[in-house]
Amino acid sequence: MPDLKHTLKNMKEKITGKANEAVGKATNNEELELKGKIQSSAADVKKKVGGIKEDIVGKVNDKIDEMKEKNKDK
């Protein structure tokens, strides 16, 4: 399960990015709009990387449990 602190920080980053993008678009500020897009995209990437990391940790733990069971039977 993802760390709640990191999940909330990521959500805040995503919302802030979307807000910056919208304000930039509304005020015709291309720099702020781009900054918002980048910030929002970075939050998406962090979320995906976190999910991949969790999957890997889960698989490693499954293998460790499997090895323990094999050694237990010996």
Buried (B, 14 or more C-beta within 10 A) or exposed (E): EEEEEEBEEBEEBBEBBBBBBEEBBEEEBEEBBEBBBEBBEBBEEBBEEBEEEEEEEEEEEEEEEEEEEEEEEE
